[in-house]
Amino acid sequence: MAFHFKSLALAAAVALGASGCVETTTVSSGLNRNVLIVNNTGYTIWRFYGSRTSTNSWEEDILGSRVLSSGSSINIDFNDGTGACMFDMKAEFRDGSSLVRNNVNVCQVSSVTFH
């Protein structure tokens, strides 16, 4: 699934201390902004957000009406037309809890796994 950002809406980021709960895999070339998001949390991700680190708000829910079950993955194109490589990502769960990964260089990683 490819997604291109459309707006700067939604409320300010709520960071949850999730150190050690996210891993990234690095690629060696280019400015490809396609990133495989892997859900290994044991829970379904109900909403997923990504926004440039230079903004103070989350973009729209990338999943829309879909969810990302545990053990599943989705390919997201973070190319928003600005040339930005640094993004923050937020996975939200049904109970309102979330995992946040800050400062992900989408030009250098091929996947991000939420644990």
C-alpha positions in Angstrom: 0.0 0.0 0.0 1.5 3.3 -1.0 0.4 6.4 0.9 1.2 10.0 0.2 0.5 12.6 2.9 -2.3 15.0 2.2 -2.7 17.3 5.2 -1.2 18.5 8.4 -4.2 17.9 10.7 -4.7 16.0 14.0 -3.5 16.8 17.5 0.1 17.1 18.7 2.3 14.0 19.2 2.0 12.1 22.4 5.3 10.3 23.0 5.4 7.0 24.9 8.8 5.9 26.2 9.1 2.9 23.8 12.9 2.5 23.8 13.8 -1.0 22.8 10.3 -1.6 21.4 11.2 -0.7 17.8 13.9 -1.8 15.4 14.9 -0.6 12.0 16.7 -2.3 9.1 19.0 -0.1 7.1 19.4 -0.1 3.3 22.5 1.2 1.6 21.3 3.2 -1.4 19.2 6.0 -2.7 16.3 8.1 -1.5 13.6 5.5 -1.7 11.1 6.4 1.0 9.2 3.1 0.9 9.3 1.5 4.3 7.9 -1.8 5.4 6.1 -1.4 8.7 6.0 -4.7 10.7 3.7 -5.3 13.6 5.2 -7.7 16.1 3.5 -6.2 19.1 1.1 -9.1 19.8 -1.8 -6.6 19.3 -3.6 -5.1 16.3 -2.5 -1.6 15.3 -5.7 0.4 14.8 -4.1 3.6 13.6 -0.7 4.5 12.2 0.6 8.0 11.7 3.8 9.4 10.2 4.9 13.0 10.0 8.0 14.9 9.2 10.1 15.7 12.3 9.9 19.4 11.4 6.1 19.4 12.1 4.4 19.5 15.5 1.3 17.5 14.5 0.5 14.0 13.2 -0.7 13.5 9.6 -3.9 11.6 8.9 -4.2 7.9 9.9 -2.3 6.1 7.1 -4.3 2.9 7.6 -7.7 4.6 7.1 -10.4 2.0 7.5 -7.8 -0.8 7.7 -6.0 -2.3 10.7 -2.6 -4.0 10.9 -2.9 -7.3 12.7 0.0 -8.6 14.8 2.4 -10.5 12.6 1.4 -8.5 9.6 3.2 -5.8 7.6 2.4 -3.0 5.2 4.6 -1.0 2.8 4.2 2.8 3.2 5.6 5.4 0.8 6.7 8.3 3.0 7.4 10.6 0.0 5.3 13.7 0.8 6.8 15.8 -2.0 9.0 17.9 0.3 12.2 15.9 -0.1 12.2 15.2 3.7 13.8 12.0 5.0 13.3 12.3 8.8 9.9 11.2 10.1 8.2 10.3 13.4 5.9 7.3 13.5 3.1 6.5 15.8 1.3 3.1 16.2 -2.0 3.3 18.1 -3.8 0.4 19.7 -7.5 -0.1 20.4 -7.2 0.8 24.1 -5.6 4.2 23.2 -2.1 3.2 24.1 0.6 3.9 21.5 4.2 3.3 20.5 6.2 6.2 19.0 9.4 6.0 17.0 11.1 9.4 16.5 13.6 10.5 14.0 13.4 7.6 11.5 15.4 8.3 8.3 13.0 6.8 5.7 15.7 7.4 3.0 18.0 5.0 4.8 15.8 2.3 6.3 13.9 -0.4 4.5 11.7 -1.6 7.5 10.6 -0.6 10.9 9.4 -3.3 13.3 7.2 -2.4 16.3 7.6 -4.9 19.2 
